[in-house]
Amino acid sequence: MKQWIMPALLAAVLTGAGATAQAGDINPAANPLLADKWQSRPLVVVTPSADNPDYERMRGIVETQRDAFNDRDMVLYTVEGGSGMKADQALTEAETDALLASLGLNAKGPLTTVLVGKDGGKKVEQEGFVDPRQLFDTIDNMPMRRARQ
């Protein structure tokens, strides 16, 4: 009876390791959100195309509301057609992949916006157009933000 336990255990370990290696192309440590925890509130906007009119509108509002954005310790992440940026600085492919994986997002999916809190948790996730001013209101009602005011 003991003779089959070790081969079965070894097979299970090897099978698990093989699955991890295939799916393990994504390095969770590359996730740029890790550096933002307790420092800022990431706003992640993912779009399959930078030409999406709702995406362009959202980016325009963020630009016109830059002071409000900065006052709330926000940092903008964008993924346009699979290419990631953080505050207008290019992310590596590994960082972009880790960012998307950590939030369960697909670069080829619909326009999706995720607001991440300073604690690293998702506070808002919504498809389609999201008015950044609505997100400001969400932040203003967070306990950490209210305690600061």
N, C-alpha and C positions, 0 to 999 in steps of 0.2 A: 504494500500500500504506500509506503514512504517513497518507493522508487519513482512513482509518477508525480509526486508532489513537486519535487525540485524542477523537473523538466516543464511542468505546467506553469509553475511560478516564473521560471526563466522565460518561457514563451510569452506570458502575460506582460512581463517587464519589457521585453524586446518589442512586442507589438505596441505597447504604450509609447515607448521611446521613438519608434518609427513614426507614429501618428504625430507626436510632438515635433519631430524634426520637419515633417512636411508642413504642418500648420505653424511651426515655430519660425518661419521666415520673418515674423513680426517680433521685434524686440521691445517688450513693454518698457524697458528702461530708457528707450529712445523717445518716449512720450514727452513732448515739451510741456504738457500740462503739469507735470510733476514739479517743475520749477516755479509754477505760478501758485501752488497751494499755499494758502494763508497770506499771499502777497497781492493777488489781483483776482478779478472776476473775468475769466475768459468768455468772450462771445465768439462762438464758432459758427461760421456760415459756410455751408457746403453746397456747391452748385455744379452740375455737369458742364455748364457753359457760362463764361463771364458775360455773354451777351443776353442773358436772361433779364427781361425788363424789371421783374420784381427784385432781383438781386441788385441791379443797377440803382434802382430807387432806394433800396435799403442802404447801400453804400453811400449814396448822396446824402441821406439823412444823417448817417453817422458822421460824415465830414462836416456838415453844417452844425452839428451838435457836439463837436469835439470837446469843448470845455465840460459839458455835462457828462460825457463819456469818461473823460479823465478824472473828473471829480468823484466818480464812483469806482475808481481804481480798476477800470475795465481795460482789457487788452483784446484786440481784434485778431482772430484767426480766420483765414479764408482758405478754402480749398476749391479751386476753380479747375474743373476738368482733370482732377487728380493731382494738381500742383498746389502745394501748401505754402502759406505765408503766415508769419506772425509779425504783426505791427509793420507790415510792408517789407519784411526781411524774409527771404526764401528759406523754407524748411527743406531738409534733405528728404529723399524718398522714404527712408527709414522712419524719420520723425513724422512725416505725413501719414504713413501707414499705421504707426503706433497711435497717433492722435485719433484717426478714424476708428481703429479697432477698440480703443478704450471707451469710445462713445457709442459704439455699435452702429456706425454710419457707413454709407456706401458712397464713394465719390461719383458713381454713375447714377445714383438715385435722384429723387426730386430735390429741389431747393429745400434745404433743411437748416434751421437755426437752433442752436443749443446754447443756453446761458448756463455757465458753470459757476457755482459759488466759490468763495474763498476756501471752503472746506473740501473742495474737489468734487462735490456732488452736483448732479444735474438739477437745475432749478426750473428750467423751461426747455421743452423740446417741441418744435412746431414746424410743420411743412408749409411751404408757400411764403407769401409776404408776411413779414413781422415788422411792425413799426418799432424802431429802436426806442422811441419815447415810451412805449408801453413797457419795454424791458426796464427802463429807468424807474418807472413806477413800481415794478416788481422788486427791484433792488431797494428802493427807498422804504419798502415795507418789510424788509428783512431785519430780524432782530440785531444782527451785527451792525448794520448800517444805522438803524434807529438809535442804538446806543452811542454811536459816534456823533450824532447830530446834537 
